[in-house]
Amino acid sequence: MSDSVGVGFLGAGPVTQAIHLPHLAGLSDRLHVAHVMDIDAAAAAEVAWRAGEETRHSTSAGALLDDDDVEIVAICSPHPFHAQQAEAAIRAGKKAVLVEKPFATTVEDAERVATLSQATGVPVIVGAMHTYDPAYLAAAARWGELPAEARHVRSVIQLPPNSRFEALATQLHGTPSGPPRRDLADPTARAAAIRGSVLGLAIHDLPLVRRFLPGIDRVGSAELLVPFGYRITLHGPDGRTAELIGHMGTDWRPEWTFEVWSASTALDIDFTPSYVRAGSAEACLRTPGERVRFGPHPHNGYEAEWIHLADLARGSARPLHTPGDLVADLAYAIDVADRAAAIVSTQGAAPCP
Ligand SMILES: NC(=O)c1ccc[n+]([C@@H]2O[C@H](COP(=O)([O-])OP(=O)(O)OC[C@H]3O[C@@H](n4cnc5c(N)ncnc54)[C@H](O)[C@@H]3O)[C@@H](O)[C@H]2O)c1
């Protein structure tokens, strides 16, 4: 394994088991799972055993950070631990850190990690996988003035519940908790539910939305969709708008799309669902008289993220996003979540669309 870079996981829940390990298995020429840590000893042992004969396991983050074979730390624990574990991984002198989304639970925590990353030179990336998708990046290289000229943006994420994909992707160790059951007649519960769905689901593509709608003047409308989801409209300067729809229910075909329109150009991107290794998105840029298509490429955003991490650890690449951008992405997501929460706390729960 001398040429391959060792990865350590802090947290061995569904995202590690059903998303990251299957993607890493396809990249064994450059990456291997060196260590799995979880506060649940049985989960750490079982997931390490599945990852490889030589993979170590522990219940202590300190033990993983002391493991010299761990060069990249992947933080896949629940949200409240992300910032503090990222700081510990940087201070331990690791070569690169992947923090699953959200980067942190507060902007101040994210700023602290970003400052430490800049001071030490240890690169940190956040698991917004579509920002690494090869078809998205190929379209970005060709879209010219579209970010400056965009009029309207639409992000639609309609998926079956994660548990259905997780069951298809792997035999999960442990039972995922799922979103908490809430009494949606209670305004505080409605606010918490839409905040959770923005910071859990919409956040995947909010960095893309921010490229085309960098400033939000006001949130025009926000509705909570049941059993889990949101419908939100954002208004920016010069009449720019964005529409965000996210819904997880039992009777929807997966759809994960992102669209942008300006007076002369339209961009549409069709992403593949998270839990299947089905290659990249397919994107299309349409201008009068021309359609340029991008993808599908063999790697999806998660695989591209891991290839980028391996290159960062070897020192052969520079981070695609600056620490300042990662903080700004989080601040944007928290702003949308808070403003949407303020609106839905004055309404009833909406039915499914
Ligand atoms: N990028 C994506 O597509 C994607 C998809 C799903 C989840 N996520 C993110 O990944 C993270 C984990 O998600 P999940 O669905 O696996 O969550 P989960 O909360 O169900 O599982 C997390 C695991 O972390 C363990 N844990 C708890 N406290 C810990 C600690 N202090 N240190 C280490 N491990 C600890 C738990 O025992 C559990 O096994 C979340 O932040 C989530 O937002 C990202």
The ligand as an ORCA input file, in Angstrom:
! r2SCAN-3c Opt
* xyz 0 1
  N     -22.471     14.131      1.430
  C     -23.538     13.360      1.551
  O     -24.124     12.930      0.557
  C     -24.067     12.990      2.897
  C     -25.084     12.032      3.000
  C     -25.541     11.682      4.273
  C     -24.989     12.285      5.392
  N     -24.002     13.227      5.262
  C     -23.412     13.869      6.463
  O     -22.537     12.920      7.076
  C     -22.610     13.020      8.503
  C     -22.938     11.661      9.081
  O     -24.152     11.203      8.501
  P     -24.741      9.765      8.801
  O     -25.988      9.653      7.996
  O     -23.707      8.733      8.631
  O     -25.099     10.105     10.329
  P     -25.453      9.352     11.649
  O     -25.603     10.441     12.615
  O     -26.581      8.416     11.453
  O     -24.138      8.467     11.978
  C     -23.001      9.053     12.444
  C     -22.116      8.015     13.169
  O     -21.264      8.795     13.992
  C     -21.135      8.167     15.252
  N     -20.767      9.187     16.238
  C     -21.537      9.861     17.123
  N     -20.783     10.734     17.818
  C     -19.502     10.609     17.339
  C     -18.283     11.242     17.629
  N     -18.206     12.206     18.565
  N     -17.190     10.881     16.939
  C     -17.241      9.921     15.986
  N     -18.374      9.279     15.671
  C     -19.491      9.623     16.335
  C     -22.465      7.490     15.504
  O     -22.307      6.423     16.434
  C     -22.838      7.024     14.088
  O     -22.345      5.703     13.846
  C     -23.686     14.067      8.807
  O     -23.075     15.280      9.173
  C     -24.453     14.241      7.503
  O     -24.918     15.546      7.292
  C     -23.528     13.581      4.040
*
